[in-house]
């Protein structure tokens, strides 16, 4: 078993699910535990300047083995997993030499990973694939990225003949709840630019992402005994249903692709007297993004006019913005990643991120940070999987990026 796979299988055993409702940093203690274990591992392989700050951010340095004029490159991944699916007791399964047929994730519950539903599985016939057991997510988002970065750093330490400048690495908490860059110390990190290793299928390279906001909708009802409720009861759950129906029916994740934005209802908690809706709002175009937020507020105003003031309350919070405008100022970092993929015999697939990464916010904080593939598929759910060879190729791409910058700038 390759080192990157071995590491990944170890990391997914840590329960690092983040929590949108928590006000702590990190939002869950499991991330702190994982951060400390990673710091020990980084020390063991020989990295320098290792730190875990009070907010759970892990940073470390691989010192340069060449002279001046080589940029300091950063590689970043996040430690948390999505709160949308259990991340405890992850039981990864390895499908050897995949035959192109249905994969039984859980026989007892009849949970099947099928190429009929996920045709890209056919791309991995003859390869080894790591899946879930059908009860949890896998955690490739983004423990695969962590495993790939650390494995690349260890390889560079063990192969000093590969030229490289100073390399900084960081592992962040709470990316999945939009807080991964909140307390990232860009000055301390001290890199000229960076890459998040947080993408999907092999070859993906992303430097455009959604503009993103969260919206909490609080609906206040009036509960009266149903026997005498006429013209008195105000059922907050029914008003919530009305709110949902007033948003564009086809502008949801299940109806959109490419550069199309959406409104995504994440959760509903309700009773007659009080209902809460939690949405995320996404769009690549900044003007469309602002208009989406205005529509949510307009619907709230209309319902308040109908049912009485303060029936519907809205709290909208911007999470991150499209990094494209910042990356285009230093486009060489994208061009170099493409060159590195080709050198590793990986076909680059430049696509917009229908989501976000820490790099989106970091780019606006002065650290341009495009995103590179991990190799995983179907993140955040029980059908998540990752081909082992894709993880190995991600390691190779990291190594090629480092080598290209060192050799080109030094003229070797």
KOLPA-404442 format. One line per 5 residues: number of its first residue (from 1); for each residue z, y negated, x negated of N, C-alpha, C. Coordinates in pm, whole numbers, plus 50000, padded with zeros to 5 digits. Atoms other than C-alpha are relative to their C-alpha. Layout:
residues N
NUM) Z:Y:X:Z:Y:X:Z:Y:X; ...
end
This chain:
residues 412
1) 50000:50119:49916:50000:50000:50000:50000:49875:49912; 50008:50120:50081:49905:49658:49865:50127:49916:50018; 49880:50082:49998:50178:49407:49785:50006:49910:50123; 49999:50094:49888:50072:49163:50058:50034:50072:50131; 49969:49923:49880:50089:49434:50325:50147:50041:50000
6) 49859:49962:50013:50424:49557:50198:50092:49884:50037; 49918:50117:49968:50565:49206:50216:49995:49969:50150; 50016:50032:49858:50426:49144:50563:50083:50093:50088; 49926:49903:49920:50578:49462:50703:50151:49977:49989; 49859:50032:50017:50913:49355:50563:50037:49873:50077
11) 49970:50129:49938:50894:48998:50695:50006:50006:50152; 50002:49999:49854:50812:49088:51055:50126:50058:50061; 49874:49946:49952:51147:49263:51082:50105:49891:50025; 49908:50111:49978:51320:48924:51074:49968:49934:50134; 50019:50067:49872:51371:48772:51419:50009:49849:49977
16) 50004:50142:50030:51262:48412:51369:49939:49920:50114; 50054:50071:49883:51155:48313:51720:50066:49863:50014; 49946:50134:49982:51195:47937:51765:50032:49974:50147; 49949:50025:49865:51349:47777:52075:49980:49854:50037; 50032:50135:49954:51208:47473:52253:50122:49928:50056
21) 49884:50060:49934:51541:47416:52429:50110:49959:49901; 49894:50024:50097:51748:47400:52111:49985:49863:49933; 50000:50128:50072:51846:47075:51941:50041:50014:49854; 49963:49978:50140:51945:47234:51611:49875:50004:49913; 50110:49986:50096:51730:47241:51297:50045:50097:49891
26) 50104:49947:49910:51604:47506:51263:50057:50027:50141; 49956:49980:49862:51615:47578:51636:50069:50134:50021; 49934:49869:49990:51733:47936:51572:50054:50041:49863; 49936:49960:50125:51961:48088:51311:49917:50102:49922; 50082:49901:50068:51717:48369:51234:49907:49939:49897
31) 50088:50066:50097:51492:48120:51059:50077:49964:49873; 49917:50033:50116:51776:48011:50832:50023:50125:49914; 49980:49874:50071:51847:48372:50740:49874:50036:49921; 50128:49967:50064:51480:48431:50663:49971:49905:49884; 50024:50099:50105:51454:48109:50459:50078:50035:49873
36) 49917:49966:50117:51740:48217:50232:49949:50125:49930; 50056:49879:50060:51586:48560:50180:49871:49970:49924; 50124:50038:50069:51251:48405:50090:50033:49929:49868; 49963:50071:50124:51421:48176:49837:50042:50098:49891; 49961:49898:50098:51576:48480:49667:49876:50070:49943
41) 50121:49932:50046:51236:48647:49652:49920:49912:49905; 50075:50092:50086:51070:48339:49504:50064:49991:49861; 49929:50002:50128:51337:48330:49234:49971:50129:49922; 50022:49871:50066:51285:48698:49158:49862:50013:49938; 50135:49988:50057:50911:48663:49103:49974:49896:49892
46) 50012:50092:50111:50962:48366:48870:49956:49859:50033; 50033:50138:49967:50890:48046:49061:50116:49908:49961; 49902:50099:50046:51074:47726:48969:50030:49900:50112; 49962:50109:49909:51245:47436:49149:50015:50048:50144; 49988:49942:49866:51335:47657:49444:50112:49931:50076
51) 49898:50065:49919:51519:47486:49725:49986:50042:50146; 49995:49988:49854:51626:47547:50083:50087:49884:50047; 49921:50118:49965:51732:47213:50228:50081:50025:50127; 49908:49984:49887:51982:47154:50508:49927:50023:50132; 50079:49980:49879:51699:47172:50763:49919:50130:49998
56) 50065:49870:50006:51573:47512:50649:49863:50002:49935; 50131:50004:50067:51261:47398:50460:50012:50061:49861; 50001:49934:50130:51185:47620:50162:49888:49939:49915; 50102:50051:50092:51002:47471:49862:50018:50063:49863; 49995:49944:50135:50914:47602:49517:49876:49956:49923
61) 50107:50045:50089:50689:47531:49218:49955:50112:49908; 50056:49923:50111:50456:47728:48997:49946:49898:49901; 50045:50102:50095:50420:47507:48688:49859:50027:49949; 50137:49989:50049:50072:47440:48550:49996:50077:49868; 50023:49937:50131:49936:47650:48264:49879:49939:49930
66) 50108:50075:50065:49663:47397:48181:50050:49858:49975; 49960:50136:50032:49674:47043:48053:49973:49907:50117; 50008:50100:49894:49643:46719:48254:49867:50003:50077; 50121:50021:49919:49383:46614:48511:49969:50111:50099; 50016:49902:49894:49434:46903:48748:50090:49959:50116
71) 49916:50043:49887:49554:46809:49098:50108:50102:50032; 49894:49913:49950:49878:46948:49234:49963:50045:50141; 50044:49943:49873:49786:47180:49519:50120:50063:50071; 49894:49939:49922:50020:47283:49799:49947:50111:50090; 50030:49895:49903:50019:47599:50011:50121:50015:50092
76) 49892:50011:49902:50223:47600:50331:49981:50103:50112; 50001:49911:49884:50313:47851:50604:50131:49978:50076; 49877:50019:49923:50572:47856:50881:50072:50131:50026; 49914:49882:49991:50861:48095:50927:50024:50047:50142; 49965:49963:49864:50908:48091:51303:49885:50072:50071
81) 50099:49940:49912:50730:48295:51567:50013:49940:50139; 50009:50065:49870:50632:48191:51917:50113:50040:50094; 49898:49966:49900:50904:48168:52185:49942:50062:50127; 50063:49946:49880:50650:48296:52439:50012:50151:50011; 49997:49853:50001:50708:48660:52342:50116:50045:49910
86) 49891:49953:50086:51000:48862:52200:49956:50023:49856; 50028:49980:50142:51014:48863:51820:50107:50082:49932; 49893:49916:50052:51315:49091:51781:49960:50147:50010; 50032:49857:50004:51287:49459:51689:49849:50025:49999; 50144:49979:50018:50923:49426:51589:49979:50133:49929
91) 50024:49866:50054:50793:49775:51522:49850:50014:49970; 50143:49997:50031:50454:49743:51345:49948:50142:49984; 50066:49871:50013:50213:50035:51360:49872:49981:49918; 50121:50009:50082:49937:50099:51107:49899:50103:50049; 50110:49914:49957:49611:50237:51240:49907:50017:49879
96) 50080:49975:50119:49435:50398:50944:49855:50028:50037; 50143:49970:49986:49057:50396:50917:49958:49992:50147; 50024:50021:49857:49008:50253:51267:49864:50053:50042; 50122:49930:49958:48747:50451:51462:49920:49928:50108; 50074:50076:49901:48637:50182:51708:50037:50030:50144
101) 49961:49961:49865:48812:50338:52009:50127:49925:50043; 49875:50058:49951:49109:50233:52222:50116:50036:49908; 49878:49976:50077:49436:50196:52034:50117:50001:50097; 49883:49991:49912:49743:50316:52223:50118:49934:49930; 49886:50070:50057:50016:50066:52149:50131:50061:50049
106) 49878:49946:49941:50271:50215:52386:49961:50100:50107; 50041:49893:49908:50203:50549:52552:50084:49999:50128; 49909:49996:49885:50508:50534:52779:49967:49891:50102; 50030:50112:49911:50409:50194:52923:49850:49983:50024; 50146:50004:49986:50034:50261:52903:49943:49864:49957
111) 50050:50126:50056:49970:49953:52687:49893:50033:49897; 50117:49962:50079:49624:49979:52531:49935:49877:49939; 50082:50102:50067:49451:49758:52275:49858:50054:49995; 50132:49940:49980:49090:49814:52370:49888:49905:49956; 50117:50083:50035:48759:49689:52225:49924:49952:50123
116) 50061:50050:49877:48648:49651:52588:50055:49861:50033; 49937:50129:49976:48893:49363:52617:49992:49908:49879; 50001:50076:50125:48885:49255:52253:49889:50054:49910; 50115:49940:50069:48533:49330:52124:49996:49978:49849; 49998:50025:50145:48605:49181:51780:50065:50116:49924
121) 49946:49881:50065:48796:49502:51708:49891:50083:49932; 50112:49922:50054:48457:49659:51643:49963:49954:49858; 50028:50051:50135:48430:49440:51331:50082:50072:49894; 49906:49942:50095:48708:49645:51173:49997:50153:49998; 50016:49854:50007:48579:49999:51212:50003:50043:49853
126) 49986:49952:50137:48676:50191:50900:50108:49929:49921; 49893:50074:50068:48952:49942:50812:50136:50041:50056; 49864:49981:49951:49329:49972:50841:50043:49876:50077; 49957:50110:49913:49480:49760:51119:50149:50015:50030; 49859:50000:49962:49842:49664:51180:50012:49942:50141
131) 49983:50043:49862:49938:49637:51548:50148:49995:50036; 49865:49993:49946:50249:49597:51761:50023:50138:50063; 49976:49880:49921:50415:49876:51959:49993:49969:50150; 50017:50039:49861:50339:49688:52279:50118:49929:50063; 49880:50061:49943:50689:49547:52328:50026:49858:49952
136) 49974:50131:50061:50682:49237:52107:49869:49943:49948; 50111:50048:50082:50447:49010:51924:50011:50065:49862; 49998:49941:50134:50361:49109:51568:50062:49905:49898; 49947:50098:50095:50440:48789:51379:49906:49964:49888; 50098:50041:50101:50120:48752:51178:49988:49848:49996
141) 49992:50146:49991:50144:48390:51293:50146:49960:49986; 50080:50021:50118:50264:48307:51039:50061:50075:49882; 49941:49924:50110:50443:48573:50837:49892:50061:49912; 50112:49959:50086:50103:48692:50719:49971:49891:49898; 50024:50111:50092:50052:48346:50568:50103:49994:49890
146) 49895:50000:50101:50388:48362:50392:49976:50112:49899; 50024:49886:50089:50311:48707:50253:49881:49974:49907; 50121:50027:50080:49968:48592:50132:50027:49897:49891; 49968:50102:50100:50101:48282:49957:50086:50058:49889; 49910:49947:50101:50384:48463:49780:49929:50103:49912
151) 50073:49901:50078:50157:48747:49674:49904:49934:49902; 50089:50073:50091:49907:48500:49528:50078:49938:49885; 49919:50061:50105:50183:48321:49337:50045:50106:49899; 49958:49892:50091:50313:48649:49195:49884:50046:49913; 50118:49957:50077:49961:48743:49088:49972:49900:49887
156) 50024:50101:50103:49920:48413:48902:50104:50008:49888; 49894:49985:50102:50254:48463:48726:49971:50119:49910; 50027:49878:50077:50149:48811:48618:49866:49998:49929; 50132:50013:50064:49801:48694:48511:49982:49858:49948; 50003:50137:50053:49851:48383:48298:49864:49959:49946
161) 50135:50036:50047:49488:48403:48187:49922:49922:50106; 50066:50078:49894:49391:48248:48524:50050:49857:49992; 49956:50139:50014:49396:47869:48477:50040:49942:50135; 49960:50068:49877:49582:47662:48734:50084:49879:49966; 49912:50114:50010:49745:47328:48777:50134:50031:50065
166) 49873:49982:49931:50087:47273:48928:49974:50038:50146; 50013:49955:49861:50119:47457:49260:50135:49987:50068; 49879:50011:49920:50373:47371:49525:49985:50084:50126; 50005:49923:49875:50457:47604:49812:50116:49958:50089; 49894:50034:49905:50658:47540:50127:49990:50089:50122
171) 49992:49924:49876:50772:47741:50427:50086:49920:50097; 49937:50093:49907:50867:47543:50734:50053:50070:50124; 49950:49946:49873:51071:47608:51050:49930:49936:50120; 50026:50061:49869:50984:47548:51415:49860:49944:50023; 50137:50045:49977:50609:47503:51393:49955:50032:50142
176) 50046:49955:49869:50562:47693:51718:50050:49913:50115; 49953:50092:49896:50761:47434:51913:49967:49855:49963; 50052:50132:50032:50579:47140:51752:50087:49915:49911; 49908:50079:50082:50854:47040:51510:49993:50034:49851; 50006:49949:50136:50741:47203:51187:49995:49895:49892
181) 50011:50106:50101:50665:46877:51010:50099:49887:50021; 49909:50110:49966:50942:46667:51166:50078:49949:49880; 49912:50038:50111:51162:46671:50856:49945:50047:49866; 50065:49961:50126:50910:46779:50592:50000:49882:49905; 49989:50108:50099:50974:46574:50278:49873:49998:49913
186) 50129:50007:50071:50621:46486:50164:50018:49948:49858; 49976:50055:50134:50752:46283:49870:50058:50106:49907; 49939:49893:50080:50966:46571:49746:49897:50108:49969; 50101:49896:50020:50678:46816:49792:49905:49960:49889; 50071:50061:50114:50471:46589:49567:49870:50075:49963
191) 50132:49940:50024:50128:46752:49609:49892:49898:50033; 50111:50090:49971:49793:46574:49608:49937:50033:50135; 50049:49951:49871:49678:46782:49905:50052:50142:50015; 49946:49865:49976:49762:47117:50060:49911:50075:50097; 50064:49915:49900:49639:47405:50272:50110:50074:50075
196) 49918:49906:49925:49824:47573:50554:49925:50131:50007; 50057:49866:49983:49763:47946:50558:50054:50048:50135; 49947:49984:49865:49798:47973:50934:49888:50021:50102; 50112:49982:49910:49454:48049:51078:49986:50142:50051; 50022:49871:49938:49307:48344:51261:49914:50094:49920
201) 50084:49895:50056:49024:48583:51182:49949:49964:49861; 50049:50017:50136:48893:48632:50830:49883:49902:49996; 50105:50098:50018:48677:48341:50715:50025:49867:50070; 49977:50124:49927:48821:48079:50950:50051:49890:49906; 49960:50119:50074:48853:47732:50800:49997:49885:50100
206) 49987:50099:49894:48975:47450:51017:50053:49868:49946; 49947:50131:50033:49013:47079:50968:49990:49905:50119; 49990:50073:49874:48993:46968:51331:50097:50075:50090; 49905:49935:49910:49268:47036:51583:50021:49914:50123; 49968:50074:49879:49386:46933:51924:50091:49881:49970
211) 49892:50093:49977:49569:46614:51996:50092:50069:50100; 49909:49916:49923:49882:46756:52154:50121:49923:50052; 49878:50054:49942:50164:46658:52387:50066:50107:50086; 49928:49917:49903:50432:46834:52589:50036:49912:50118; 49963:50075:49879:50511:46732:52945:50101:50082:50080
216) 49900:49937:49913:50826:46820:53137:49999:49926:50133; 50008:50055:49865:50803:46767:53511:50124:50044:50076; 49876:49970:49927:51135:46745:53696:49981:49959:50146; 50022:50026:49859:51112:46772:54075:50133:50017:50075; 49871:50004:49932:51413:46681:54288:49982:50020:50150
221) 50008:49972:49858:51447:46834:54632:50130:49972:50072; 49879:50011:49918:51700:46828:54915:50018:50132:50073; 49973:49871:49939:51860:47151:55030:50086:49982:50126; 49931:50004:49871:51962:47176:55396:49996:50142:50058; 50003:49869:49935:52055:47487:55595:49867:50016:50073
226) 50134:49986:49941:51717:47628:55703:49999:49997:50152; 49996:50004:49854:51833:47648:56063:49994:49860:50057; 50003:50139:49953:51857:47270:56086:49929:49910:49901; 50064:50070:50111:51618:47164:55813:49882:49912:50039; 50121:50074:49963:51336:47008:56016:50015:49852:49971
231) 50008:50141:50038:51240:46667:55875:50112:49957:49905; 49891:50032:50091:51534:46689:55635:49983:50069:49863; 50013:49926:50126:51469:46961:55375:49881:49950:49920; 50108:50033:50093:51263:46874:55073:50001:50109:49892; 49999:49882:50087:51175:47199:54891:49928:49968:49869
236) 50059:50042:50127:51120:47115:54526:49896:50099:49949; 50097:49900:50046:50935:47443:54463:49864:49980:50066; 50127:50025:49932:50672:47359:54725:49934:49873:49948; 50057:50122:50059:50630:47010:54581:49944:50031:49862; 50052:49957:50131:50591:47172:54238:49865:50067:50015
241) 50127:49933:49974:50316:47389:54380:49891:49897:50030; 50095:50108:49970:50150:47074:54511:49958:49928:49872; 50029:50064:50129:50176:46912:54169:49898:50083:49923; 50088:49910:50076:50012:47215:54005:49858:49995:50057; 50132:49997:49937:49727:47213:54258:49922:49871:49983
246) 50067:50130:50017:49651:46845:54190:49939:49983:49862; 50066:50001:50130:49556:46916:53828:49868:50074:50009; 50132:49936:49992:49194:47020:53759:50011:50152:49985; 49984:49855:49993:49170:47388:53848:49940:50073:49881; 50072:49929:50108:48927:47481:53571:50034:49946:49861
251) 49963:50054:50131:49096:47285:53290:50132:50062:49954; 49887:49921:50050:49335:47559:53182:49948:50080:49880; 50046:49922:50116:49327:47774:52866:49905:50114:50038; 50083:49886:49960:49169:48062:53061:49858:49960:50039; 50132:50047:49958:48871:47843:53157:49931:49916:49894
256) 50055:50094:50099:48807:47648:52835:49981:50066:49864; 50028:49951:50135:48674:47702:52483:49946:49885:49917; 50061:50101:50088:48536:47514:52181:50078:49871:49998; 49939:50133:50004:48607:47144:52209:50057:49956:50135; 49950:50035:49868:48723:47156:52572:50153:49998:50000
261) 49856:50012:49992:49077:47039:52641:50055:50068:50124; 49940:49933:49885:49327:47170:52896:50141:49949:50028; 49859:50008:49962:49658:47152:53079:50051:50144:50007; 49951:49862:50001:49867:47464:53019:50143:50004:50052; 49866:49983:49944:50163:47551:53241:50070:50114:49928
266) 49928:49902:50082:50408:47730:53012:50107:50072:50080; 49889:49937:49928:50702:47790:53245:50035:49923:50126; 49948:50058:49876:50852:47726:53589:50143:50051:50020; 49864:49963:49961:51222:47722:53676:50030:49926:50129; 49986:50072:49876:51302:47649:54033:50097:50054:50101
271) 49923:49970:49881:51519:47640:54340:49960:49895:50104; 50034:50100:49899:51499:47441:54663:50032:49860:49950; 49952:50133:50036:51691:47154:54509:49943:49946:49869; 50045:50047:50131:51552:47143:54156:49897:50096:49942; 50103:49919:50068:51232:47267:53989:49954:49926:49876
276) 50050:50057:50125:51115:47212:53633:49873:50073:49958; 50125:49947:50054:50759:47262:53509:49989:49954:49855; 50023:50036:50140:50681:47271:53139:49854:50022:49967; 50142:49997:50034:50324:47187:53035:49979:49962:49854; 50054:50061:50120:50139:47139:52712:49862:49945:50035
281) 50125:50071:49974:49843:46899:52714:49923:49994:49869; 50079:49990:50122:49558:46938:52465:49860:49941:50019; 50139:50047:50002:49230:46761:52380:49963:49955:49859; 50045:50042:50133:49024:46701:52065:49972:49850:49995; 50036:50142:49994:48906:46356:52174:50123:49917:50036
286) 49878:50078:49981:49178:46092:52150:50001:49927:50135; 50005:50070:49872:49060:45895:52455:50023:50097:50116; 49978:49900:49896:49040:46209:52668:50145:50045:50005; 49860:49961:50010:49386:46303:52546:50089:49900:50073; 49921:50104:49934:49531:45971:52661:49978:50003:50150
291) 50030:49994:49857:49355:46006:52997:50068:50119:50067; 49931:49885:49944:49505:46351:53047:50147:49967:50028; 49860:50038:49979:49854:46212:53004:50013:49903:50118; 49998:50095:49889:49774:45929:53245:49985:50071:50135; 50018:49926:49875:49658:46179:53509:50131:50066:50044
296) 49871:49939:49967:49990:46365:53492:50094:49895:50061; 49914:50106:49949:50173:46035:53545:49952:49950:50136; 50057:50044:49872:49935:45936:53828:50036:50096:50113; 49963:49900:49899:50002:46262:54014:50147:49985:50038; 49857:50021:49973:50375:46201:53980:50021:49878:50090
301) 49988:50121:49917:50334:45851:54126:49958:50029:50144; 50049:49968:49866:50134:45987:54421:50102:50083:50078; 49900:49917:49932:50397:46249:54499:50127:49921:50030; 49884:50085:49972:50675:45992:54472:49974:49908:50119; 50035:50081:49884:50490:45771:54719:50007:50082:50129
306) 50002:49912:49883:50463:46069:54954:50140:50047:50039; 49872:49936:49971:50813:46217:54922:50122:49913:49971; 49888:50087:50033:51023:45926:54804:50014:49981:49850; 49989:50031:50142:51093:45758:54472:50096:50096:49931; 49919:49911:50084:51240:45971:54194:49996:50146:50043
311) 50018:49859:49968:51123:46292:54358:49945:50074:49879; 50061:49940:50119:50911:46363:54049:50025:49910:49880; 49977:50072:50125:51016:46258:53701:49922:50069:49888; 50086:49947:50107:50792:46300:53395:50056:49957:49864; 49969:50033:50139:50883:46319:53027:49890:50058:49913
316) 50112:49959:50085:50582:46330:52794:50033:49967:49854; 49974:50021:50144:50618:46372:52417:49879:50041:49919; 50109:49967:50090:50331:46352:52170:50052:50091:49889; 49958:49902:50100:50345:46644:51925:49923:49985:49868; 50080:50019:50119:50056:46598:51681:49862:49950:50040
321) 50133:50058:49974:49706:46448:51647:49894:50073:49918; 50113:49935:50067:49362:46559:51530:49992:49954:49854; 49996:50033:50144:49368:46576:51149:49865:49960:49942; 50135:50020:50053:48990:46532:51114:49984:49866:49930; 50020:50132:50057:49006:46160:51048:50065:49986:49862
326) 49934:50007:50131:49243:46214:50754:49935:50093:49898; 50062:49905:50092:49068:46517:50605:49866:49949:49950; 50134:50046:50041:48725:46352:50599:50006:49902:49884; 49984:50092:50113:48862:46099:50348:50005:50075:49867; 49991:49918:50122:48909:46385:50098:49928:50133:50026
331) 50074:49884:49952:48640:46625:50215:49984:50109:49893; 50014:49900:50106:48631:46797:49874:50094:50118:50019; 49907:49889:49984:48932:47004:49977:49945:50105:50098; 50068:49905:49911:48727:47159:50258:49886:50068:49925; 50113:49945:50075:48423:47202:50034:50046:50105:49899
336) 49948:49905:50098:48635:47378:49772:50045:50129:50067; 49959:49879:49927:48781:47616:50029:49878:50083:50039; 50124:49928:49967:48428:47705:50139:49946:50072:49876; 50047:49940:50125:48327:47766:49778:50087:50120:49961; 49908:49891:50034:48637:47981:49724:49975:50123:50087
341) 50029:49886:49912:48558:48196:50027:49873:50072:49959; 50125:49938:50042:48205:48254:49911:50019:50079:49872; 49972:49929:50125:48333:48350:49567:50077:50130:50025; 49924:49881:49964:48565:48601:49737:49920:50093:50093; 50089:49922:49911:48268:48737:49939:50052:50001:50144
346) 49958:50022:49862:48409:48599:50262:49907:49896:50060; 50089:50095:49933:48174:48426:50505:50084:49891:50066; 49922:50107:49938:48321:48083:50591:49959:49978:50146; 50024:50031:49859:48354:48013:50962:50080:49874:50032; 49933:50128:49978:48432:47645:51014:50008:49976:50151
351) 49980:50013:49856:48580:47608:51362:50114:49901:50027; 49885:50083:49964:48808:47362:51543:50118:50088:50038; 49878:49927:49962:49168:47477:51588:50031:49968:50145; 49957:50021:49861:49241:47525:51955:50152:50019:50005; 49856:49998:50015:49602:47459:51873:50035:49898:49893
356) 49960:50091:50106:49784:47291:51590:50070:50074:49889; 49925:49944:50111:49939:47358:51254:50088:49889:49943; 49923:50102:50070:50196:47185:51040:49906:49900:49931; 50091:50084:50074:49897:47049:50850:49946:49883:50080; 50049:50109:49917:49786:46837:51143:50090:49877:49985
361) 49907:50113:50014:50098:46622:51126:50016:49957:49856; 49986:50036:50141:50128:46640:50750:49886:49911:49953; 50116:50082:50037:49780:46492:50721:50025:49854:50035; 49968:50137:49960:49907:46184:50905:50122:49946:49927; 49884:50041:50079:50214:46177:50681:49963:49978:49853
366) 50046:50029:50136:50000:46134:50368:49967:50123:49918; 50031:49877:50072:49939:46499:50276:49884:50071:50072; 50114:49936:49932:49584:46605:50378:50009:50152:49989; 49970:49857:49999:49615:46968:50484:49914:50075:50101; 50078:49912:49911:49332:47177:50633:50062:50139:50009
371) 49940:49870:49968:49396:47530:50756:49905:50114:49965; 50078:49883:50043:49279:47866:50618:50051:50124:50074; 49969:49878:49926:49272:48208:50784:50115:50081:49939; 49907:49894:50042:49549:48466:50769:49935:50137:50018; 50066:49875:49967:49327:48737:50917:50041:50059:50134
376) 49946:49943:49877:49520:48789:51241:49921:49967:50125; 50063:50020:49869:49407:48811:51604:50106:50006:50109; 49919:49991:49878:49564:48762:51949:50145:49958:49977; 49865:50047:50030:49862:48563:51824:50081:49976:50129; 49902:50034:49896:50172:48516:52044:50012:50106:50110
381) 49991:49902:49893:50137:48838:52240:50008:50143:49950; 49982:49858:50032:50176:49215:52251:49872:50063:49944; 50127:49945:50049:49807:49267:52163:49962:49943:49863; 50024:50057:50133:49838:49088:51829:49975:50110:49898; 50025:49904:50108:49694:49268:51528:49941:49927:49880
386) 50058:50057:50122:49579:49206:51171:49946:50111:49912; 50056:49903:50095:49344:49404:50945:50058:49976:49860; 49937:50016:50131:49502:49469:50606:49905:49940:49897; 50094:50052:50099:49185:49392:50411:49985:49849:50013; 50012:50145:49980:49175:49043:50568:50114:49927:49932
391) 49887:50059:50071:49521:48972:50429:49974:49997:49850; 50031:49993:50143:49406:49082:50086:49895:49895:49962; 50102:50102:50025:49103:48852:50112:50059:49859:50004; 49934:50131:49996:49328:48560:50205:50068:49971:49867; 49939:50016:50132:49521:48616:49882:49893:49962:49898
396) 50107:50026:50096:49194:48620:49690:49946:49858:50015; 50049:50137:49978:49080:48292:49851:50097:49898:49942; 49901:50090:50060:49405:48121:49750:49981:49994:49849; 50018:49994:50145:49353:48237:49393:49871:49928:49957; 50127:50065:50034:48992:48115:49392:50009:49848:50012
401) 49983:50145:49985:49088:47769:49520:50069:49943:49877; 49923:50044:50117:49342:47733:49241:49913:50000:49875; 50082:49986:50120:49099:47853:48977:49885:49899:49999; 50112:50095:49995:48810:47634:49097:50046:49861:49959; 49953:50135:50036:49016:47315:49074:50034:49990:49852
406) 49964:50005:50143:49147:47404:48729:49877:50003:49910; 50117:49986:50090:48811:47504:48581:49902:49886:50017; 50096:50108:49979:48598:47234:48742:50047:49870:49937; 49951:50126:50049:48820:46945:48654:50017:50002:49847; 49987:49989:50145:48882:47074:48303:49867:50028:49932
411) 50133:49978:50056:48513:47150:48260:49983:50131:49927; 50010:49871:50068:48566:47511:48156:49878:50078:50044
end
